[in-house]
Amino acid sequence: MRITPPDLGPAACRGLDAVLGDLLSSDGGTPGDAGTAWSDARRQLGDCPTPPAAACARGPALAALSPVTAKDGLPRELLATLCERCAPEDNPCGQAVTRALREAAARKNPPLQEATWSLEHAGSALGSACQELVRQAVGPAAVTGPALEPQLLALTEALAPTCVKTGQMPAPLLNAAAVQQAHQAPLLATLNTAGAVETKAIEPDQKSGPGDAFRAFDRDELSGVKLPMAGTETVLRLEYAPSLKYAVSFQVRATGPGTLRAHVRAPDGVGNAEAGGKAFFVDPTVCRFHGTGRWEICKPGVPLLDVDAVSVLPERPGVELKELEIIGAR
């Protein structure tokens, strides 16, 4: 019985890795010395709809040969076409973005211009590259906790506009990161601002925590509720069902300092896992109040979107929450 060999694709694809390898390994393998050879390679790539993995793996060498700022762009043009055609799992531009995110998280300084160019040319890997940005940077930036590495925030500001422009960035998560980081990453607040909406004070649908939590919403500034410290089962938590579509400001009257944290649903694997690990959320700090006994207004730089809950956390024992108003829209 005759065995039919597998289809290896067009001849241009089958020979592409060898052509690229010869160009990159030759002593005179620069566009100035061998412009015709580079042009021929570009034409061959143009005839290959899906380059093989071995050819895609030549991407880093092409990038090193022709930096973004180089005047001679033949290797860079070839790299751009390679990235636009390579499958997501083999895509050198998508891999470059992931590598830059890991380096930034390790306090290294990946070149921002190179990472931005790679994301813009990632082709079919754009979605997965933006997911990596969300998982490694935007999600952690939206969580209350240790400060993010400055290198990672700088890379986030450089890459996020492309993911927003192409619809690959969850708006609630982006705004949560913008609120949490504030002046640490001011560009984030400019990328996805919501339009004007009619807002008002909206009481939570459910209150969990101290049994007298209702006293913080009874419009009586003399009554109040003592706030239990974080880590106890009775932390004051105000829940919205369905989610509060917009939360634009928070008005607090308290004796003693504390913070408000929002609870915003996040994509799977991003931020903090809820009990049972079936869902994930981020918890940006949306307000720090001093607790002078007078009204204090906290207005985040951008509206928070799709808020499931707000937690009230004192910074020391004995803090009493007199009144709280959350201004937003359903």
Protein Blocks (a to p, Z undefined) as FASTA:
>chain_A
ZZddddebjfklmmmmmmmmmmmmpmklcfklmmmlmmmmmmmmmmmmbacfklmmmmmm
mmmmmgfklmblmlmmmmmmmmmmmcfklmmklmmmmmmmmmmmnopacdfklmmmmmmm
nmmmmmmmmmmmmmmmmmmmmpgcddddfklmmmmmmmmmmmmmnopacfklmmmmmmmn
mmmlmmlmmmmcccdddddddddfbdcdjfklmmmmnopakbccddddehiakbccdddd
dddfbafbdcdddeddddddddddddehiajadehilaccddddfbdcehlopacddddf
bdcehifbdcdddfbehiacfbdcddddZZ
